[in-house]
Amino acid sequence: MKRRAGSSIDKALVDVWQREVGLLSTRNFAHRLGASEDLVLRLDMFRKLDKHRGCVNTVSFNAAGDILVSGSDDRRVIFWNWESGEVKLSFQSGHNNNVFQAKIMPYTDDRSIVTCAADGQVRHAQILERGLVETSLLAKHQGRAHKLAIEPGSPHIFYSCGEDGLVQHFDLRTGRATELFTCQRIDDRRRYMPVIQLNAIAMDPRNPNLFVVAGSDEYTRLYDIRKYKWDGSSDFGQPANYFCPPHLIGDEQVGITGLAFSEQSELLVSYNDEFIYLFTREMGLGDNPLPSSPVSMGSHSSESDASEMGGDHRSKASSSAMDVDEKVAPQAYKGHRNCETVKGVNFFGPNCDYVVSGSDCGRIFIWKKKGGELIRVMEADQYVVNCIESHPHTVVLASSGIDHDIKIWTPKAMERAKLPTNIEQKPKAKSWMYHVSTPQDLMLQLFSMQRRRTSSEGSGENSAAGRELLDLILTFNANSDGSSDDGGETSSQDDLFS
């Protein structure tokens, strides 16, 4: 069989030869091997981790990579030896609703864990001797608290965000939270939304002073913690930079569900009912993205401050619209579906060479970061895949979602996978996504569905909305015996962003 010139097999052979003769260091060889497309194409399910009794909303590896921590609708946190499938530790989180995030703090011997949940609480768990666990309440959001961001390399500092729009700073040495700001809308659009409901927060690994938040509008906002006055004497609510694809500016139908920084400070943003985009520093819109804005007119940020905070700040409002048009469009990643849940996004590979996301169709999608080429579509869950986490040192993925288990993926397949020629979304039963265990839940869903029906009048979508309405009522009747299935961190777009 004739091999294609420059194939990944040829490159792998050259890398092995270079390592053997001393032209390639062991570290660089491991990095090149980990970024090999051949390994990505051989990813296959290695193991299922099945002990949770609800949707698994969060998975993450410890720094060493030998432990996977997960959190679920069952309100439990589990430590796994993912290679053997053994449960090393399982404990009640202390939350009284679905656990949305659970992360191990670095440099704590895996004994310090922070969590947030649908009850709005942010909690700290400490593993004591003989496997005893002590949990404590650190702070509370008004509404669901979706995500946490840990300061790189710090065993003490992390941040939280929630649907109340609040961003909080935590120092575990003090055991309390500092309320930094509440994220506000930037204009008079979306007046029905008093604040921006935040779904995601991430920190720049190359500069821990910088973090981004995003949620129920089209903008990702970047902040510099150095601008915050800890005596409360200044307003910290003004972002240092905004990011948004030019064609989505002003779009009231979109929101953001996931954020991730690469090791090169590139920013991934996953949009609800749209695509995933990759931004570099130069793609920022400045400290106010609106043309003819008084705030923008009054901005006097220096060039050095602008460069340091990840973007060039505009001080002339008349140039704002032109700047948007002239900017290089961010790379888009297409093919998945992100409509029904608060779905994350991530990088994969030792040099963040790939972009990975779950999908409403129960599959995992993998793209090349450079160029946006889709190279893998993997059948994963029966329902929605929400979380994809990359191992810190090797070619291993962990995925979870509406299913009650966790899938571990390793490059063990004998044959290289081929991309399906026709990637169609698999039909899904609608009942899993509705919280209809109470009359209040039913009324909320009916209101959201009526908005969708109104917006689709005169189109073919209206009859589909009618069938969806019937499904919803039947689901409510089936659950009216008092039983409740939270269904994970899920919602329709109107519930998320209204």
C-alpha positions as CSV (number, residue, x, y, z in Angstrom):
1,M,0.0,0.0,0.0
2,K,1.3,3.4,-1.0
3,R,1.7,5.9,1.8
4,R,0.9,9.5,1.4
5,A,4.0,11.7,1.5
6,G,4.2,13.6,4.8
7,S,1.7,11.3,6.5
8,S,1.5,11.3,10.3
9,I,3.2,7.8,10.3
10,D,6.2,9.2,8.3
11,K,6.4,12.1,10.8
12,A,6.3,9.7,13.8
13,L,9.1,7.6,12.3
14,V,11.2,10.7,11.8
15,D,10.5,11.8,15.4
16,V,11.6,8.4,16.8
17,W,14.8,8.5,14.8
18,Q,15.6,12.1,15.9
19,R,15.0,11.1,19.6
20,E,17.3,8.0,19.3
21,V,20.2,10.0,17.8
22,G,19.8,12.9,20.3
23,L,18.3,15.5,17.9
24,L,15.0,15.6,19.8
25,S,14.6,15.8,23.5
26,T,12.4,13.4,25.4
27,R,10.1,16.2,26.4
28,N,9.7,17.5,22.9
29,F,9.2,14.0,21.6
30,A,6.4,13.4,24.1
31,H,4.8,16.7,23.1
32,R,4.9,15.9,19.4
33,L,3.6,12.4,20.0
34,G,0.7,13.8,22.1
35,A,-0.2,16.2,19.3
36,S,-0.2,13.4,16.7
37,E,-3.3,13.3,14.6
38,D,-2.8,9.6,14.3
39,L,-3.5,9.2,18.1
40,V,-6.5,11.5,17.9
41,L,-7.9,9.3,15.1
42,R,-7.4,6.2,17.3
43,L,-9.3,7.5,20.4
44,D,-11.7,4.9,21.6
45,M,-13.7,4.4,24.8
46,F,-11.4,2.9,27.4
47,R,-13.7,2.7,30.4
48,K,-17.0,3.9,31.9
49,L,-17.0,5.2,35.4
50,D,-20.5,4.5,36.7
51,K,-21.3,5.2,40.4
52,H,-23.3,8.5,40.2
53,R,-27.0,8.5,40.4
54,G,-27.7,11.5,38.3
55,C,-26.3,13.6,35.5
56,V,-22.6,14.2,35.8
57,N,-22.1,18.0,35.4
58,T,-18.4,18.3,36.0
59,V,-15.2,16.2,35.6
60,S,-11.6,17.4,36.1
61,F,-8.2,15.8,36.6
62,N,-5.8,16.6,39.4
63,A,-2.3,18.0,38.6
64,A,-0.6,14.6,38.5
65,G,-3.3,13.2,36.2
66,D,-3.9,10.0,38.2
67,I,-7.2,11.2,39.8
68,L,-10.4,12.3,38.2
69,V,-12.9,14.3,40.3
70,S,-16.6,14.4,39.4
71,G,-19.8,16.0,40.6
72,S,-23.4,15.2,39.9
73,D,-27.1,15.9,40.3
74,D,-26.9,13.3,43.2
75,R,-24.9,16.1,45.0
76,R,-22.0,13.8,45.6
77,V,-18.3,14.4,44.7
78,I,-16.3,11.3,43.7
79,F,-12.5,10.8,43.4
80,W,-11.7,8.1,40.8
81,N,-8.6,6.2,39.8
82,W,-9.7,6.5,36.2
83,E,-7.3,3.8,35.0
84,S,-8.6,1.0,37.2
85,G,-12.1,2.4,37.6
86,E,-11.8,2.3,41.4
87,V,-13.6,4.9,43.5
88,K,-11.0,6.2,45.9
89,L,-13.4,8.6,47.8
90,S,-17.0,9.5,47.6
91,F,-18.7,12.1,49.8
92,Q,-21.7,14.4,50.1
93,S,-20.8,17.8,48.9
94,G,-23.0,19.7,51.4
95,H,-25.0,21.2,48.5
96,N,-28.8,20.8,48.5
97,N,-29.0,20.9,44.7
98,N,-27.1,19.7,41.6
99,V,-23.3,20.1,41.8
100,F,-22.1,22.0,38.7
101,Q,-18.4,22.3,39.3
102,A,-15.9,20.5,41.5
103,K,-12.1,21.3,41.3
104,I,-9.1,20.2,43.3
105,M,-7.0,23.2,44.4
106,P,-3.3,22.9,43.3
107,Y,-0.5,22.1,45.7
108,T,-2.8,20.7,48.4
109,D,-2.0,17.0,48.1
110,D,-5.5,16.7,46.5
111,R,-7.0,17.4,49.9
112,S,-8.7,20.7,49.2
113,I,-11.7,20.8,46.8
114,V,-14.0,23.8,45.9
115,T,-17.5,23.3,44.5
116,C,-20.5,25.3,43.3
117,A,-24.0,24.2,42.5
118,A,-27.6,25.0,41.4
119,D,-28.3,26.1,45.0
120,G,-26.0,29.1,44.4
121,Q,-23.6,28.0,47.1
122,V,-19.8,28.0,46.8
123,R,-18.3,25.4,49.2
124,H,-14.9,24.2,50.4
125,A,-14.3,20.5,51.2
126,Q,-11.2,19.4,53.1
127,I,-10.1,15.7,53.2
128,L,-9.0,14.8,56.7
129,E,-7.3,11.7,58.0
130,R,-8.9,8.3,57.5
131,G,-11.0,9.6,54.6
132,L,-13.1,11.9,56.6
133,V,-14.3,15.0,54.7
134,E,-15.3,18.4,56.2
135,T,-17.3,20.8,54.1
136,S,-18.0,24.5,54.7
137,L,-20.0,27.2,53.1
138,L,-17.9,30.1,51.7
139,A,-20.5,32.2,49.9
140,K,-23.8,32.1,48.1
141,H,-25.1,33.4,44.7
142,Q,-28.7,34.5,44.2
143,G,-29.5,31.8,41.6
144,R,-27.4,29.0,40.2
145,A,-23.6,29.2,40.4
146,H,-22.3,27.5,37.3
147,K,-18.5,27.8,37.2
148,L,-15.3,28.3,39.2
149,A,-11.9,29.5,38.0
150,I,-8.7,28.7,40.0
151,E,-5.8,31.0,39.9
152,P,-3.0,29.1,38.2
153,G,-0.5,27.6,40.7
154,S,-2.4,28.9,43.8
155,P,-3.6,26.7,46.5
156,H,-5.7,29.5,47.9
157,I,-7.2,31.8,45.3
158,F,-10.2,31.2,43.0
159,Y,-13.2,32.9,41.5
160,S,-16.9,32.1,41.1
161,C,-19.7,33.4,38.8
162,G,-23.5,32.9,38.8
163,E,-26.8,33.7,37.3
164,D,-27.1,36.8,39.5
165,G,-24.3,38.3,37.4
166,L,-22.0,38.4,40.5
167,V,-18.3,37.6,40.3
168,Q,-16.7,36.7,43.6
169,H,-13.0,36.4,44.7
170,F,-12.0,33.8,47.3
171,D,-9.0,33.4,49.4
172,L,-9.1,30.1,51.4
173,R,-6.7,31.6,54.0
174,T,-9.5,34.0,55.1
175,G,-12.4,31.6,54.5
176,R,-14.6,34.4,53.0
177,A,-15.5,35.9,49.7
178,T,-15.0,39.4,48.2
179,E,-17.8,40.5,45.9
180,L,-16.0,42.1,42.9
181,F,-18.8,43.3,40.7
182,T,-22.2,42.5,39.1
183,C,-22.0,42.1,35.3
184,Q,-24.3,44.7,33.7
185,R,-25.6,44.9,30.1
186,I,-23.9,47.5,28.0
187,D,-26.9,49.2,26.4
188,D,-30.7,49.3,26.5
189,R,-31.2,46.1,24.6
190,R,-32.4,43.1,26.6
191,R,-34.2,45.3,29.1
192,Y,-35.9,42.2,30.4
193,M,-32.5,41.2,31.8
194,P,-31.4,43.3,34.8
195,V,-28.0,41.7,34.8
196,I,-25.9,39.5,32.6
197,Q,-26.5,35.9,33.9
198,L,-23.0,34.4,33.9
199,N,-22.4,30.8,32.8
200,A,-18.7,30.7,32.4
201,I,-15.4,32.1,33.9
202,A,-11.8,31.4,32.9
203,M,-8.3,32.7,33.9
204,D,-5.4,33.3,31.6
205,P,-2.7,30.7,32.5
206,R,0.0,33.0,31.3
207,N,-1.2,36.0,33.3
208,P,-3.3,35.2,36.4
209,N,-4.3,38.9,36.7
210,L,-6.6,38.5,33.8
211,F,-9.9,36.6,33.7
212,V,-12.9,36.5,31.4
213,V,-16.6,36.0,32.1
214,A,-19.6,35.4,29.7
215,G,-23.2,34.5,29.8
216,S,-26.6,35.8,28.5
217,D,-25.4,38.2,25.9
218,E,-23.0,38.1,23.0
219,Y,-19.9,39.5,24.7
220,T,-17.0,37.9,26.5
221,R,-15.6,40.4,29.0
222,L,-12.0,40.5,30.1
223,Y,-11.0,42.0,33.5
224,D,-7.7,42.8,35.2
225,I,-7.8,42.2,38.9
226,R,-5.0,44.8,39.4
227,K,-7.6,47.4,38.7
228,Y,-9.6,46.4,41.7
229,K,-9.2,48.6,44.8
230,W,-9.5,46.2,47.8
231,D,-10.8,49.0,50.0
232,G,-13.8,49.3,47.7
233,S,-13.0,52.8,46.6
234,S,-13.3,52.2,42.8
235,D,-15.9,50.8,40.4
236,F,-14.5,47.5,39.0
237,G,-17.4,46.7,36.8
238,Q,-15.9,48.2,33.6
239,P,-14.2,45.5,31.5
240,A,-10.7,46.0,30.1
241,N,-11.6,44.4,26.8
242,Y,-14.6,42.8,25.0
243,F,-14.6,39.9,22.5
244,C,-17.3,39.0,20.0
245,P,-17.4,37.9,16.4
246,P,-18.4,41.0,14.3
247,H,-21.5,39.3,12.8
248,L,-22.9,38.6,16.3
249,I,-22.7,42.1,17.7
250,G,-26.2,43.2,18.3
251,D,-27.7,39.7,18.1
252,E,-30.1,39.3,20.9
253,Q,-30.7,35.6,20.3
254,V,-27.3,34.3,21.3
255,G,-25.5,33.8,24.5
256,I,-22.3,32.1,25.7
257,T,-22.1,28.8,27.6
258,G,-18.4,27.9,27.7
259,L,-15.0,29.6,27.9
260,A,-11.4,28.3,27.8
261,F,-7.9,29.7,27.6
262,S,-5.1,28.0,25.8
263,E,-1.5,27.9,27.1
264,Q,-0.8,30.6,24.5
265,S,-3.5,32.9,25.9
266,E,-5.9,32.2,23.1
267,L,-9.6,32.3,24.0
268,L,-12.2,29.8,23.1
269,V,-15.9,30.9,23.3
270,S,-18.8,28.6,22.8
271,Y,-22.1,30.2,21.7
272,N,-25.5,28.9,22.4
273,D,-27.3,27.9,19.1
274,E,-24.3,29.1,17.1
275,F,-20.6,28.1,16.7
276,I,-17.3,28.0,18.7
277,Y,-14.8,30.8,18.1
278,L,-11.1,31.3,18.8
279,F,-9.9,34.8,19.7
280,T,-6.4,36.1,19.9
281,R,-5.4,39.3,21.9
282,E,-5.5,41.4,18.7
283,M,-9.2,40.6,18.2
284,G,-10.5,42.4,21.2
285,L,-13.0,45.2,20.7
286,G,-11.5,47.5,23.3
287,D,-12.9,48.7,26.6
288,N,-16.3,49.5,25.1
289,P,-17.5,47.9,21.9
290,L,-20.3,50.3,21.1
291,P,-19.7,53.2,18.6
292,S,-20.4,56.8,19.8
293,S,-20.4,55.7,23.4
294,P,-19.7,58.3,26.1
295,V,-17.7,55.7,28.1
296,S,-15.5,55.1,25.0
297,M,-15.1,58.9,24.5
298,G,-13.9,59.3,28.0
299,S,-11.5,56.4,28.0
300,H,-7.8,57.5,28.5
301,S,-6.1,54.1,28.8
302,S,-2.5,54.2,27.9
303,E,-1.0,52.0,25.2
304,S,1.0,50.1,27.7
305,D,-2.0,49.3,29.8
306,A,-3.9,48.2,26.7
307,S,-1.1,45.9,25.6
308,E,-0.8,44.4,29.1
309,M,-4.5,43.7,29.4
310,G,-4.9,41.8,26.2
311,G,-6.1,44.3,23.7
312,D,-5.8,47.8,22.4
313,H,-8.2,50.2,24.1
314,R,-10.1,52.6,21.8
315,S,-10.4,56.2,23.0
316,K,-12.1,57.5,19.8
317,A,-15.7,56.5,19.5
318,S,-15.9,57.4,15.8
319,S,-13.4,54.6,14.9
320,S,-15.2,51.9,16.9
321,A,-17.4,50.7,14.1
322,M,-14.6,50.8,11.6
323,D,-12.3,48.9,14.0
324,V,-14.9,46.1,14.1
325,D,-15.1,45.8,10.3
326,E,-11.3,45.9,10.0
327,K,-10.6,43.2,12.6
328,V,-9.6,39.7,11.5
329,A,-12.5,37.4,12.0
330,P,-12.0,34.7,14.7
331,Q,-11.6,31.1,13.6
332,A,-14.9,29.2,13.8
333,Y,-15.5,25.6,14.7
334,K,-18.7,24.1,13.3
335,G,-20.7,20.9,13.1
336,H,-21.8,20.3,16.7
337,R,-25.1,21.5,18.3
338,N,-25.2,23.6,21.4
339,C,-28.8,24.6,22.1
340,E,-30.2,22.7,25.1
341,T,-27.6,22.8,27.9
342,V,-24.9,24.9,29.5
343,K,-22.2,23.3,27.5
344,G,-18.4,23.7,28.0
345,V,-15.6,23.8,25.5
346,N,-11.9,23.0,25.8
347,F,-8.5,22.6,24.2
348,F,-6.8,19.2,23.7
349,G,-3.2,18.2,23.2
350,P,0.1,19.2,24.8
351,N,0.2,22.4,22.9
352,C,-3.5,22.9,22.7
353,D,-3.5,21.7,19.1
354,Y,-7.1,20.7,19.1
355,V,-10.6,22.0,20.1
356,V,-13.1,19.7,21.7
357,S,-16.8,20.0,22.5
358,G,-19.8,17.9,23.4
359,S,-23.0,18.2,21.5
360,D,-26.8,17.9,21.9
361,C,-26.6,14.8,19.7
362,G,-24.6,12.8,22.3
363,R,-21.3,13.0,20.3
364,I,-17.9,14.4,20.9
365,F,-16.5,16.7,18.2
366,I,-12.7,17.4,17.7
367,W,-11.3,20.0,15.4
368,K,-7.8,21.1,14.5
369,K,-7.3,24.4,16.2
370,K,-5.4,25.8,13.2
371,G,-7.8,26.1,10.3
372,G,-10.9,24.7,12.1
373,E,-11.0,21.3,10.3
374,L,-13.3,18.8,11.9
375,I,-11.4,15.5,12.2
376,R,-13.3,13.4,14.7
377,V,-16.9,12.8,15.6
378,M,-17.2,10.1,18.4
379,E,-20.4,8.5,19.5
380,A,-20.5,9.0,23.3
381,D,-23.7,9.4,25.3
382,Q,-27.3,8.5,24.8
383,Y,-28.2,12.1,25.4
384,V,-26.2,15.3,25.6
385,V,-22.5,15.6,26.2
386,N,-21.7,18.7,28.3
387,C,-18.2,18.3,29.6
388,I,-14.9,17.3,27.9
389,E,-11.7,17.5,30.0
390,S,-8.2,16.8,28.8
391,H,-5.6,14.9,30.8
392,P,-2.8,17.2,31.9
393,H,0.0,15.1,30.5
394,T,-1.1,12.5,28.0
395,V,-3.7,11.8,25.2
396,V,-6.7,11.0,27.4
397,L,-10.1,12.6,27.5
398,A,-12.9,12.4,30.0
399,S,-16.5,13.2,29.0
400,S,-19.8,13.5,30.8
401,G,-23.3,14.9,30.5
402,I,-26.9,13.9,30.9
403,D,-26.0,10.2,31.2
404,H,-25.1,9.1,34.7
405,D,-21.7,7.8,33.9
406,I,-18.3,9.2,32.8
407,K,-16.5,8.0,29.7
408,I,-12.7,7.8,29.5
409,W,-11.1,7.9,26.0
410,T,-7.6,6.7,25.1
411,P,-5.9,6.1,21.7
412,K,-6.3,2.3,21.8
413,A,-8.2,1.6,18.6
414,M,-6.3,-0.5,16.0
415,E,-7.8,1.4,13.1
416,R,-7.8,5.1,12.4
417,A,-11.4,6.4,12.6
418,K,-12.9,8.0,9.5
419,L,-15.0,11.1,9.6
420,P,-18.7,10.4,8.8
421,T,-19.6,11.7,5.3
422,N,-22.9,13.0,6.5
423,I,-22.9,14.4,10.0
424,E,-26.6,14.7,10.9
425,Q,-28.0,15.4,14.3
426,K,-29.6,12.3,15.8
427,P,-33.2,12.9,17.0
428,K,-33.5,13.2,20.8
429,A,-36.4,12.6,23.1
430,K,-37.4,16.0,24.5
431,S,-38.6,14.9,27.9
432,W,-35.1,14.8,29.5
433,M,-34.6,18.6,29.2
434,Y,-37.7,19.8,30.9
435,H,-38.0,20.5,34.6
436,V,-41.7,19.9,34.9
437,S,-42.1,18.4,38.3
438,T,-44.2,21.3,39.7
439,P,-46.9,23.6,38.3
440,Q,-44.4,26.5,38.5
441,D,-42.0,24.6,36.3
442,L,-44.7,23.9,33.8
443,M,-45.7,27.6,33.6
444,L,-42.1,28.7,33.1
445,Q,-41.6,26.2,30.2
446,L,-45.0,27.1,28.6
447,F,-44.0,30.8,28.7
448,S,-40.7,30.1,27.1
449,M,-42.3,27.8,24.5
450,Q,-44.9,30.5,23.7
451,R,-42.1,32.9,22.9
452,R,-40.5,30.5,20.5
453,R,-43.9,29.8,18.9
454,T,-44.5,33.5,18.5
455,S,-41.1,34.1,16.9
456,S,-41.7,31.2,14.5
457,E,-45.2,32.1,13.3
458,G,-45.5,31.9,9.6
459,S,-42.7,29.3,9.3
460,G,-42.5,25.6,9.3
461,E,-41.2,25.7,12.9
462,N,-44.6,26.5,14.3
463,S,-46.1,23.0,13.9
464,A,-42.9,21.5,15.5
465,A,-43.4,23.9,18.4
466,G,-46.9,22.7,18.8
467,R,-45.8,19.1,19.0
468,E,-43.2,20.1,21.5
469,L,-45.9,21.8,23.6
470,L,-47.9,18.5,23.6
471,D,-44.8,16.6,24.6
472,L,-44.2,19.0,27.5
473,I,-47.8,18.6,28.9
474,L,-47.6,14.8,28.6
475,T,-44.2,14.9,30.4
476,F,-45.8,17.0,33.2
477,N,-48.7,14.6,33.6
478,A,-46.2,11.7,33.8
479,N,-44.3,13.4,36.6
480,S,-47.3,14.8,38.5
481,D,-47.0,12.0,41.0
482,G,-44.5,14.2,42.9
483,S,-41.3,12.5,41.5
484,S,-38.6,14.8,40.1
485,D,-35.8,14.3,37.8
486,D,-33.6,17.4,37.7
487,G,-32.1,16.4,34.4
488,G,-28.7,18.0,34.9
489,E,-27.5,21.5,34.1
490,T,-30.0,21.8,31.3
491,S,-32.4,24.3,29.8
492,S,-33.7,25.6,26.5
493,Q,-32.2,28.7,25.0
494,D,-35.1,30.9,26.2
495,D,-34.7,29.6,29.8
496,L,-31.0,30.3,29.7
497,F,-31.1,33.7,28.3
498,S,-34.3,35.4,29.4
